[in-house]
């Protein structure tokens, strides 16, 4: 009702009553609840709210569902806000999953906490099995984009076919783009890498707290070769096969023997014909080691002594190489030397010999010598070196040795260090000279350490910086064994020296040749003199053929036989089966106790066959009443007693086919009759017909006379028939 309607009412009283009713309704609206109104939809409610965000239905706190499409200007759901200032402590974030964290940290975007006696998970699954499908957690740096400056942890779909290092179907990966990838621990804990934790109980690779790397025993492979515990030194296997050197082997550098794994010590090289640097700007330095607190070693360049009659010692030539540009110069003592000494009367400048006291524009040291002129040519080995040559690589020839100084001097043969981008350093080649003459041999190369009263030095090849050490196939030896390309299997290096076996080698078990890396197959061993079990106690040695489970498939037979002796008057060996001696009870020899259906002894012409289980054990008693003899445990039984005159029965139990029992009966009492009964079990005994001799009627009992009555009764089961005899 509108105010206009009220004012146009007929009477004042009607107007007053109408206004009161309107006032009452207004009060009700102000104090009542939404339930007074008709049902209202979420869309209708949103229409009367001025600051709502999002679309769809109202959402309440218990198990809500947020839905929406993602577009250029829309979100499925968005939580907006700002993080606490840097340094402020928090235990929540813009989004909290579960409970509040039990600790505080700063700048939390999202936090989650629960307590469960199992694993707590944040799960991401991509249900597509497409060839390019994966599930990824990606972190991006401040200036990262969709293609650079990010790290990715993910898993490929079961149908992934992307290829490459990350392309395994169903494979999990972790990689970085646009920056390094660092993995490790932040405090004093090791980093462990392993595979198949269900089977392997230790890590395959462990990076220790001192950053050393430990490989699990027998888990380190070089190509197809597995290195096992006990390997010493560093060995890099080539892509093709070769022969490896052992720790105690000796190699030669020139004619100097160098033991492998020698300790660091000065080394005098002999027999070095040349030291050649790499092409380019490489520099070869011949100098002793730098020292601190002690004098450094001296460097001596000297030709060898010639002690033979009319023998001449070799010259020493120092010169620069030829050049299309400016040849290099030779500087002696120009930087650090306090004096350069040349001998008087022995030093030449060109063809002029300088003697002490010579004057000129050149100032000589206190001692005399002969100076070389700029245009002179000298020789290093057999290499001509022009004086005043410009810097250039120099190939030395005719160098017979390079000998370092005594003490701790070190001789380095290395190319020059380079620092220019994309410029590789020069290579170093050690090679004996080519021999092109008929039947001429090229010289050997020997690398070895010197002898020592203490520990000999070691030889390290590629242990620090090399990415590979390549040795030629079929030309590399470990001891006397040559390694060839295609070697596989496991090679265990001994702590001490030894010879390794190759895949194609043949070894012998007894006199049977067994090729290494043979496939599984039956093997007939010959020349085996004995087979001895383990020494650890109750180990059982079994000689048996393989089990069979296929229908109508028999297992193999076992034959124990001494060898045939075909020579005239030659005898074949015996076959002996026996238990060993013992300080306690010796063992029992058992044949066919469990499963055998028949035991046969002897040749066809004189065959003795025991059906079932023949028993040869003895027993005795003194019973004056009926008793039982067990044929399964006793074959000979003696009963000597003083019978009372009352007849007794002797029952023979378990008398199976092929068994017999011999009873010795002696009576020292009154005359008594003894009945003999038998059964194949332990019950149901039947009287046995006994042969009394001379073809007379059989009897079922034997009479023992008083005082000294004696009888020998044999009871047997012959093909299911009980019988016996009396003696």
VOGU-3710 file (C-alpha; in Angstrom, 3 decimals, decimal comma):
1> xxxxxxxxxx> 0,000/0,000/0,000  1,388/3,361/-1,028  1,249/6,580/0,946  -1,091/8,068/-1,726  -3,600/5,266/-1,025  -3,481/5,982/2,712  -4,103/9,696/2,277  -7,104/9,111/0,048  -8,868/6,809/2,556  -12,437/7,644/3,461
11> xxxxxxxxxx> -12,018/8,591/7,096  -9,275/9,756/9,396  -9,686/6,668/11,530  -9,189/4,463/8,481  -6,060/6,429/7,617  -4,706/6,073/11,171  -5,312/2,301/11,219  -3,700/1,879/7,810  -0,589/3,826/8,864  -0,276/1,663/11,995
21> xxxxxxxxxx> -0,401/-1,473/9,901  2,330/-0,135/7,567  4,502/0,789/10,562  4,093/-2,693/12,008  5,143/-4,274/8,695  8,220/-2,027/8,501  9,253/-3,087/11,996  8,836/-6,700/11,022  11,070/-6,245/7,973  13,759/-4,548/10,040
31> xxxxxxxxxx> 13,864/-7,221/12,782  12,942/-10,363/10,833  15,104/-12,898/8,889  15,483/-13,742/5,183  13,348/-16,849/5,760  10,277/-14,549/5,804  10,787/-13,934/2,125  10,372/-16,289/-0,841  13,268/-18,579/-1,871  16,128/-16,549/-3,347
41> xxxxxxxxxx> 18,752/-17,847/-5,829  22,471/-17,056/-5,715  22,078/-15,016/-8,902  19,165/-13,020/-7,318  21,226/-12,415/-4,195  24,217/-11,264/-6,273  21,918/-8,806/-8,010  21,365/-6,833/-4,784  25,062/-6,956/-3,648  27,286/-4,244/-5,079
51> xxxxxxxxxx> 30,837/-5,562/-4,410  30,664/-9,294/-5,215  33,347/-11,070/-7,307  33,079/-14,238/-9,367  30,056/-15,939/-10,767  27,925/-18,992/-10,008  26,367/-20,345/-6,830  26,946/-19,471/-3,200  29,751/-21,536/-1,559  29,771/-22,628/2,102
61> xxxxxxxxxx> 32,684/-23,858/4,276  32,146/-27,637/4,203  33,485/-29,369/1,041  33,075/-26,364/-1,289  33,463/-26,617/-5,060  34,988/-23,774/-7,090  34,526/-23,882/-10,817  35,154/-21,619/-13,721  36,981/-21,340/-16,972  40,435/-19,848/-17,350
71> xxxxxxxxxx> 40,796/-17,172/-19,984  42,859/-14,111/-20,830  40,966/-12,049/-18,204  39,409/-14,713/-15,951  40,488/-17,171/-13,231  39,080/-20,448/-12,046  39,683/-19,215/-8,477  41,983/-16,500/-7,139  43,273/-15,675/-3,641  44,664/-12,146/-3,581
81> xxxxxxxxxx> 46,511/-10,332/-0,873  50,010/-9,368/0,136  52,728/-11,241/1,983  54,005/-10,010/5,314  57,005/-7,740/5,203  60,352/-9,421/4,669  61,716/-10,551/8,010  58,309/-10,917/9,634  57,544/-14,353/10,979  54,490/-16,243/9,855
91> xxxxxxxxxx> 53,002/-19,687/10,144  50,332/-19,152/7,481  50,150/-17,778/3,945  47,709/-16,456/1,392  46,352/-20,040/1,271  46,398/-22,478/4,229  45,819/-26,205/3,649  44,905/-28,187/6,753  46,245/-26,932/10,078  48,603/-24,110/10,963
101> xxxxxxxxxx> 52,351/-24,793/10,687  54,082/-25,867/13,918  56,922/-23,405/13,178  57,219/-19,907/11,796  58,897/-18,633/8,662  58,640/-15,555/6,459  57,104/-14,734/3,092  54,786/-17,776/2,885  52,645/-17,910/-0,252  50,998/-21,220/0,729
111> xxxxxxxxxx> 51,281/-23,405/3,818  50,030/-26,869/4,627  50,183/-28,965/7,786  48,732/-32,262/8,950  49,600/-35,097/11,332  49,284/-38,670/10,029  51,210/-41,877/10,717  51,803/-42,298/6,996  52,840/-40,066/4,080  51,264/-36,634/3,570
121> xxxxxxxxxx> 50,963/-35,751/-0,133  50,450/-32,843/-2,522  49,367/-34,625/-5,690  49,394/-33,456/-9,325  48,112/-35,872/-12,011  47,703/-35,411/-15,753  45,299/-38,178/-16,862  46,257/-37,853/-20,522  48,449/-40,643/-21,966  49,285/-38,566/-25,038
131> xxxxxxxxxx> 52,709/-38,622/-26,632  53,498/-35,140/-25,276  51,668/-35,311/-21,917  53,423/-34,804/-18,571  52,837/-33,488/-15,038  55,254/-30,722/-13,999  56,111/-28,535/-11,034  57,885/-25,447/-12,446  59,712/-22,658/-10,618  60,664/-19,471/-12,531
141> xxxxxxxxxx> 63,216/-16,802/-11,581  62,535/-13,057/-11,636  63,437/-12,591/-15,313  62,346/-16,028/-16,474  60,043/-16,709/-19,371  58,146/-19,697/-20,715  61,340/-20,928/-22,408  64,231/-19,873/-20,140  65,133/-19,146/-16,538  63,173/-21,951/-14,907
151> xxxxxxxxxx> 63,528/-25,310/-13,150  61,265/-28,279/-13,878  60,383/-31,361/-11,814  57,976/-33,647/-13,630  56,900/-37,057/-14,892  56,064/-38,167/-18,439  52,867/-39,936/-19,420  52,826/-43,665/-20,102  52,549/-42,913/-23,830  55,256/-40,207/-24,003
161> xxxxxxxxxx> 57,448/-40,336/-27,137  59,384/-37,073/-26,847  62,803/-38,752/-26,987  66,024/-37,238/-25,659  67,406/-37,394/-22,146  63,999/-36,582/-20,602  61,914/-38,649/-23,032  61,416/-42,001/-21,265  57,764/-42,997/-21,200  56,584/-42,870/-17,588
171> xxxxxxxxxx> 59,982/-41,437/-16,556  60,546/-38,818/-13,854  62,931/-35,898/-14,484  64,520/-32,855/-12,836  66,293/-30,206/-14,918  67,107/-26,505/-15,208  66,954/-24,128/-18,182  68,993/-20,934/-18,336  71,044/-21,668/-15,211  72,958/-24,320/-13,277
181> xxxxxxxxxx> 71,351/-27,249/-11,465  72,722/-27,828/-7,960  71,935/-30,913/-5,868  73,375/-31,521/-2,433  73,063/-31,149/1,309  73,333/-27,848/3,193  75,111/-29,194/6,246  77,264/-32,149/7,335  75,253/-34,890/5,643  76,215/-37,051/2,666
191> xxxxxxxxxx> 74,368/-37,099/-0,671  73,315/-40,608/-1,724  72,222/-41,777/-5,174  70,692/-45,201/-5,595  68,346/-47,317/-7,720  65,939/-50,153/-6,831  65,840/-49,528/-3,063  63,651/-52,615/-2,648  66,658/-54,792/-3,536  69,693/-52,584/-2,857
201> xxxxxxxxxx> 70,345/-51,722/0,804  73,060/-49,138/0,160  73,578/-46,222/-2,216  75,309/-46,835/-5,527  77,045/-43,417/-5,400  77,700/-41,474/-2,201  79,090/-37,924/-2,176  80,635/-37,690/1,287  80,720/-34,624/3,530  84,287/-33,864/2,355
211> xxxxxxxxxx> 83,029/-33,961/-1,297  84,805/-37,221/-2,038  82,795/-39,748/-4,047  82,297/-43,365/-2,973  80,918/-46,069/-5,271  79,244/-49,180/-3,885  81,261/-52,395/-4,177  80,937/-54,003/-7,637  78,700/-51,153/-8,856  81,186/-49,106/-10,873
221> xxxxxxxxxx> 81,271/-49,841/-14,593  83,568/-48,593/-17,319  81,862/-49,569/-20,565  80,877/-53,211/-20,080  83,495/-53,840/-17,402  82,578/-53,800/-13,692  85,254/-52,762/-11,211  85,166/-54,653/-7,923  86,500/-53,931/-4,455  90,254/-54,100/-4,200
231> xxxxxxxxxx> 91,055/-51,959/-7,231  93,827/-49,483/-6,561  94,873/-46,552/-8,638  92,828/-44,843/-11,323  92,179/-46,711/-14,567  90,154/-45,311/-17,456  89,048/-47,941/-19,916  88,960/-47,037/-23,585  85,909/-47,353/-25,793  87,665/-50,263/-27,454
241> xxxxxxxxxx> 89,553/-52,930/-25,564  93,193/-52,825/-24,474  95,682/-54,113/-21,950  95,855/-52,438/-18,562  98,954/-52,000/-16,465  99,047/-53,302/-12,901  100,357/-51,522/-9,848  103,645/-53,385/-9,727  104,295/-53,240/-13,472  107,184/-51,203/-14,768
251> xxxxxxxxxx> 107,091/-48,978/-17,813  109,737/-46,838/-19,403  110,089/-43,155/-20,230  112,956/-43,190/-22,689  115,254/-45,714/-21,080  114,172/-44,779/-17,555  112,093/-47,450/-15,826  109,081/-45,997/-13,997  107,166/-48,234/-11,600  103,406/-47,752/-11,589
261> xxxxxxxxxx> 101,892/-46,195/-8,438  105,286/-44,738/-7,419  105,416/-42,086/-4,752  106,231/-38,544/-5,761  109,977/-38,106/-6,125  112,510/-36,573/-8,465  112,879/-38,585/-11,649  115,951/-38,686/-13,870  114,825/-39,411/-17,411  117,258/-41,166/-19,720
271> xxxxxxxxxx> 116,987/-42,121/-23,368  114,710/-39,170/-24,305  115,439/-38,420/-27,939  113,257/-35,319/-28,196  110,753/-33,141/-26,358  108,361/-31,551/-28,855  105,806/-28,919/-27,910  102,414/-28,521/-29,496  101,794/-26,445/-32,583  100,901/-22,821/-32,082
281> xxxxxxxxxx> 102,041/-20,687/-29,178  102,713/-23,543/-26,764  105,688/-23,136/-24,450  107,902/-25,906/-23,110  109,433/-25,189/-19,709  112,445/-27,044/-18,300  112,771/-25,835/-14,727  113,029/-27,141/-11,192  110,206/-26,828/-8,735  109,540/-23,592/-6,847
291> xxxxxxxxxx> 110,438/-23,805/-3,123  109,656/-21,834/-0,012  112,247/-21,567/2,771  114,843/-23,709/0,969  116,947/-23,268/-2,138  115,440/-24,416/-5,423  117,095/-27,139/-7,438  119,535/-26,434/-10,253  119,011/-27,245/-13,927  121,851/-28,896/-15,829
301> xxxxxxxxxx> 121,884/-29,363/-19,593  124,798/-31,631/-20,452  125,556/-34,179/-23,133  126,451/-37,629/-21,964  129,941/-38,716/-20,981  131,797/-40,685/-23,670  134,167/-43,117/-21,989  135,040/-45,253/-25,002  138,358/-44,987/-26,814  138,264/-42,127/-29,379
311> xxxxxxxxxx> 134,607/-41,517/-28,461  133,317/-37,964/-28,509  130,727/-36,486/-26,208  127,710/-34,902/-27,861  127,392/-31,194/-28,470  124,752/-28,991/-26,834  122,918/-26,643/-29,168  120,447/-23,942/-28,113  118,840/-22,023/-30,935  115,530/-20,656/-32,167
321> xxxxxxxxxx> 113,630/-22,126/-35,055  113,434/-20,691/-38,534  110,576/-18,359/-39,329  108,990/-16,713/-42,340  108,769/-13,654/-40,120  111,199/-12,668/-37,390  113,158/-15,473/-35,801  113,203/-15,684/-32,045  115,966/-14,545/-29,739  117,815/-16,523/-27,077
331> xxxxxxxxxx> 117,893/-14,966/-23,629  120,205/-16,302/-20,957  119,973/-14,825/-17,476  118,235/-11,644/-18,669  115,594/-11,614/-15,917  116,814/-13,124/-12,666  120,419/-14,338/-13,059  123,105/-12,612/-10,989  125,791/-13,871/-13,398  126,141/-15,770/-16,668
341> xxxxxxxxxx> 129,431/-17,637/-16,763  131,185/-18,812/-19,930  134,564/-20,581/-19,911  137,670/-18,670/-21,018  139,140/-19,812/-24,286  136,113/-22,062/-24,994  133,446/-19,516/-25,867  132,916/-18,435/-29,445  131,129/-15,542/-31,122  130,814/-16,855/-34,628
351> xxxxxxxxxx> 134,242/-18,251/-35,375  135,982/-16,063/-32,804  137,028/-17,565/-29,520  136,743/-15,213/-26,597  139,403/-15,305/-23,945  139,470/-13,580/-20,607  140,558/-9,939/-21,027  138,959/-9,344/-24,437  137,688/-5,752/-24,762  134,812/-4,498/-26,832
361> xxxxxxxxxx> 131,300/-3,226/-26,566  130,090/-6,385/-24,844  130,543/-6,706/-21,106  131,350/-10,245/-20,054  130,954/-11,729/-16,621  133,820/-12,202/-14,235  134,687/-15,488/-15,852  135,488/-15,775/-19,556  133,536/-17,416/-22,335  132,707/-17,420/-26,015
371> xxxxxxxxxx> 129,635/-15,517/-27,128  127,364/-16,518/-29,935  126,407/-14,026/-32,594  122,837/-13,199/-33,591  123,170/-14,941/-36,933  124,786/-18,062/-35,509  122,938/-21,327/-35,467  123,089/-23,682/-32,561  121,541/-27,105/-32,015  119,281/-28,540/-29,330
381> xxxxxxxxxx> 119,749/-32,242/-29,857  119,784/-32,409/-33,612  117,449/-29,431/-33,972  119,102/-26,327/-35,434  118,109/-23,174/-33,560  119,049/-19,805/-35,031  120,020/-17,153/-32,516  117,665/-14,204/-32,048  114,747/-16,233/-33,451  111,243/-14,999/-32,767
391> xxxxxxxxxx> 108,950/-16,930/-30,489  107,462/-19,986/-32,170  106,851/-23,628/-31,516  110,030/-25,641/-31,622  110,328/-29,330/-32,494  113,373/-30,721/-30,712  115,117/-33,677/-32,273  118,048/-35,739/-31,098  117,352/-35,173/-27,355  118,670/-38,240/-25,586
401> xxxxxxxxxx> 117,490/-37,308/-22,091  115,858/-34,631/-19,967  117,134/-34,910/-16,417  115,766/-32,847/-13,551  117,747/-31,552/-10,611  118,407/-33,586/-7,507  115,963/-33,157/-4,670  112,377/-32,096/-5,164  112,722/-30,726/-8,679  109,856/-31,397/-11,039
411> xxxxxxxxxx> 110,059/-31,642/-14,826  106,893/-30,709/-16,707  106,243/-31,441/-20,368  103,072/-29,504/-21,145  101,688/-27,121/-23,718  101,038/-23,474/-22,962  98,025/-22,362/-20,929  95,385/-20,521/-22,958  92,754/-18,079/-21,699  91,233/-16,834/-24,950
421> xxxxxxxxxx> 87,601/-17,803/-25,495  87,106/-20,832/-27,790  90,872/-21,340/-28,067  91,939/-24,880/-27,186  95,288/-25,577/-25,594  97,849/-27,533/-27,565  98,138/-31,313/-27,397  101,144/-33,275/-26,114  102,348/-36,294/-28,123  104,923/-38,807/-26,902
431> xxxxxxxxxx> 105,886/-41,066/-29,787  108,943/-43,021/-30,814  110,364/-42,270/-34,246  109,099/-43,869/-37,442  111,267/-46,731/-38,748  110,863/-47,046/-42,526  113,896/-49,195/-43,230  113,503/-52,806/-44,213  112,985/-55,000/-41,082  113,542/-51,882/-38,938
441> xxxxxxxxxx> 111,672/-51,589/-35,667  110,378/-48,407/-34,077  111,524/-47,669/-30,526  109,477/-48,478/-27,464  107,979/-45,884/-25,116  108,517/-46,514/-21,424  106,968/-44,548/-18,567  108,110/-45,567/-15,110  109,168/-44,176/-11,745  112,636/-44,418/-10,326
451> xxxxxxxxxx> 113,787/-46,892/-7,727  113,535/-45,875/-4,082  114,711/-47,074/-0,698  111,293/-45,967/0,528  108,042/-46,108/-1,453  108,326/-46,011/-5,216  106,280/-43,348/-6,971  103,004/-43,981/-8,767  102,110/-43,214/-12,370  98,871/-41,308/-12,842
461> xxxxxxxxxx> 97,326/-40,993/-16,286  94,275/-38,751/-16,637  93,460/-38,850/-12,903  92,731/-35,127/-12,531  91,332/-33,531/-15,686  91,072/-36,136/-18,472  87,625/-36,994/-19,805  88,910/-40,245/-21,291  92,075/-42,317/-21,523  92,083/-44,217/-24,819
471> xxxxxxxxxx> 94,060/-47,425/-25,234  94,135/-49,402/-28,508  92,155/-52,580/-28,951  94,161/-55,804/-29,011  97,316/-53,827/-28,199  96,866/-53,142/-24,508  98,020/-55,614/-21,907  97,242/-56,186/-18,243  100,189/-58,324/-17,189  100,414/-60,927/-19,927
481> xxxxxxxxxx> 96,775/-60,571/-20,977  95,745/-58,521/-24,015  92,391/-56,757/-23,873  90,349/-56,658/-27,072  87,282/-54,644/-28,037  84,067/-56,235/-26,888  85,242/-57,372/-23,508  82,353/-57,778/-21,118  81,821/-59,211/-17,711  83,363/-58,336/-14,410
491> xxxxxxxxxx> 87,085/-57,872/-13,863  88,284/-57,674/-10,279  91,721/-56,182/-9,852  93,745/-57,657/-6,994  95,332/-55,475/-4,343  98,628/-56,925/-5,514  99,590/-57,601/-9,067  98,119/-60,340/-11,191  96,991/-61,292/-14,684  93,417/-60,657/-15,800
501> xxxxxxxxxx> 91,446/-63,108/-17,868  89,716/-61,986/-21,038  86,359/-63,066/-22,419  87,924/-65,297/-25,064  90,344/-66,995/-22,642  89,868/-70,608/-21,668  90,364/-71,943/-18,172  90,220/-75,502/-16,868  88,166/-77,185/-14,204  90,175/-80,364/-13,691
511> xxxxxxxxxx> 91,046/-81,285/-17,257  87,833/-79,824/-18,711  88,343/-76,652/-20,747  85,784/-73,971/-19,835  85,529/-70,887/-22,044  84,944/-67,645/-20,143  81,547/-65,978/-20,637  80,057/-69,288/-21,894  76,301/-69,601/-22,002  74,493/-71,878/-19,611
521> xxxxxxxxxx> 74,744/-75,506/-20,699  75,469/-78,905/-19,248  79,145/-79,532/-18,604  80,927/-82,866/-18,239  83,873/-82,346/-15,888  86,970/-84,516/-16,265  90,136/-84,754/-14,223  88,420/-83,903/-10,894  90,394/-85,573/-8,099  88,036/-84,617/-5,262
531> xxxxxxxxxx> 85,007/-82,502/-4,355  85,202/-81,068/-0,853  82,305/-79,284/0,850  82,480/-75,973/2,644  84,274/-75,672/5,985  81,509/-73,745/7,749  79,954/-76,650/9,627  76,733/-78,293/8,506  77,038/-77,455/4,803  75,643/-80,343/2,731
541> xxxxxxxxxx> 77,204/-81,327/-0,580  74,554/-82,630/-2,987  75,184/-84,494/-6,238  71,835/-84,560/-8,035  70,358/-84,029/-11,468  68,057/-81,103/-12,174  64,422/-81,210/-11,040  61,770/-81,668/-13,730  58,143/-80,530/-13,563  56,984/-81,211/-17,122
551> xxxxxxxxxx> 54,504/-83,979/-17,824  56,115/-87,309/-18,824  59,589/-85,750/-18,415  62,065/-87,903/-16,498  64,903/-86,527/-14,405  68,461/-87,428/-15,333  70,313/-90,393/-13,847  73,479/-90,268/-11,705  76,308/-92,746/-12,303  79,256/-93,177/-9,921
561> xxxxxxxxxx> 81,837/-95,371/-11,635  85,595/-95,735/-11,627  87,312/-95,335/-14,971  87,630/-98,115/-17,530  91,032/-99,803/-17,612  91,678/-101,060/-21,140  95,382/-101,869/-20,811  96,653/-105,406/-20,509  96,492/-106,612/-16,852  95,191/-103,175/-15,833
571> xxxxxxxxxx> 92,708/-102,956/-12,986  89,862/-100,486/-12,654  89,681/-98,426/-9,471  87,445/-99,217/-6,519  84,347/-97,217/-5,624  84,110/-96,489/-1,895  81,159/-94,903/-0,108  81,750/-94,280/3,578  81,237/-91,724/6,333  84,114/-89,773/7,793
581> xxxxxxxxxx> 85,810/-90,379/11,098  84,446/-88,538/14,123  85,361/-87,884/17,745  81,655/-88,430/18,438  79,292/-90,708/16,519  80,286/-91,495/12,952  77,747/-90,939/10,217  75,451/-93,517/8,612  75,578/-94,519/4,967  71,978/-94,495/3,754
591> xxxxxxxxxx> 70,880/-95,817/0,375  67,323/-95,474/-0,862  65,736/-94,813/2,550  63,220/-92,225/1,384  62,201/-92,512/-2,246  63,879/-95,540/-3,893  61,552/-98,217/-5,245  64,335/-100,784/-5,596  67,969/-101,164/-4,603  70,052/-103,447/-6,814
601> xxxxxxxxxx> 73,546/-104,675/-6,038  75,768/-106,845/-8,250  76,033/-107,664/-11,938  73,333/-109,281/-13,979  75,077/-112,619/-13,821  75,301/-112,591/-10,036  72,663/-110,155/-8,938  71,622/-109,521/-5,350  68,469/-107,436/-5,056  67,090/-106,156/-1,751
611> xxxxxxxxxx> 63,402/-105,425/-2,054  62,261/-102,685/0,274  64,724/-102,048/3,128  67,042/-104,889/4,305  68,043/-104,605/7,940  71,225/-106,053/9,424  71,048/-104,740/12,979  70,964/-107,012/16,056  69,096/-106,979/19,334  68,544/-109,259/22,339
621> xxxxxxxxxx> 66,264/-109,796/25,307  65,435/-112,020/28,301  61,648/-112,071/28,092  59,733/-114,973/29,691  56,409/-113,838/28,201  55,190/-113,105/24,673  57,045/-110,221/22,912  57,459/-108,560/19,495  60,521/-108,231/17,242  60,378/-105,260/14,781
631> xxxxxxxxxx> 61,705/-106,384/11,377  62,134/-102,747/10,268  64,894/-102,224/12,815  66,181/-105,708/13,712  67,324/-108,648/11,642  69,063/-110,801/14,288  67,449/-111,263/17,694  68,652/-113,385/20,604  66,376/-114,245/23,564  67,954/-116,148/26,436
641> xxxxxxxxxx> 65,570/-116,603/29,372  64,299/-119,043/32,003  60,877/-119,960/30,628  58,182/-121,044/33,090  56,505/-123,770/31,043  53,655/-121,538/29,853  53,592/-121,262/26,069  54,584/-117,840/24,657  54,282/-116,174/21,240  57,005/-114,224/19,415
651> xxxxxxxxxx> 55,410/-111,730/16,980  57,528/-110,432/14,061  56,148/-106,982/13,004  56,783/-104,960/9,821  57,907/-108,078/7,938  57,676/-106,611/4,435  58,400/-108,402/1,166  62,102/-109,311/0,985  62,765/-109,032/4,733  63,818/-111,850/7,032
661> xxxxxxxxxx> 64,498/-112,150/10,745  66,724/-114,747/12,470  65,731/-115,672/16,055  68,125/-117,387/18,462  66,139/-118,918/21,313  67,634/-120,520/24,449  65,681/-121,780/27,446  67,287/-122,178/30,893  63,960/-122,883/32,663  61,055/-125,327/32,231
671> xxxxxxxxxx> 60,167/-126,897/28,890  58,035/-124,426/26,905  56,445/-124,155/23,450  57,122/-120,991/21,448  54,702/-119,964/18,648  56,018/-117,767/15,798  53,594/-115,198/14,220  54,200/-112,392/11,693  52,582/-109,280/10,177  53,526/-106,702/7,579
681> xxxxxxxxxx> 52,386/-104,027/10,057  52,264/-103,824/13,851  48,969/-105,699/14,230  47,009/-108,584/12,714  49,689/-111,245/13,363  49,273/-114,700/11,711  51,036/-117,907/12,690  53,966/-118,791/10,431  54,343/-122,284/8,990  57,813/-123,457/9,979
691> xxxxxxxxxx> 59,743/-126,207/8,154  60,903/-128,769/10,703  63,210/-130,512/8,157  63,152/-133,823/6,328  59,888/-133,077/4,517  57,744/-133,616/7,617  54,647/-131,579/8,257  55,168/-127,920/9,044  54,627/-126,585/12,546  53,745/-123,138/13,911
701> xxxxxxxxxx> 55,739/-123,504/17,138  58,999/-124,854/18,413  59,462/-126,727/21,659  62,352/-125,679/23,874  63,512/-128,384/26,256  64,054/-127,575/29,888  67,364/-126,181/31,148  69,265/-126,181/27,784  66,647/-126,117/24,997  68,010/-124,164/21,988
711> xxxxxxxxxx> 66,587/-123,389/18,541  67,479/-121,144/15,591  64,361/-119,907/13,778  64,412/-117,951/10,535  61,225/-116,071/9,527  60,821/-114,387/6,117  58,332/-112,760/3,737  58,739/-114,123/0,247  56,540/-112,320/-2,287  53,816/-111,814/0,312
721> xxxxxxx> 54,033/-115,333/1,812  55,265/-115,790/5,396  57,539/-118,777/5,951  60,284/-120,007/8,175  62,550/-122,814/9,202  63,810/-124,392/12,427  67,402/-125,462/13,079
//
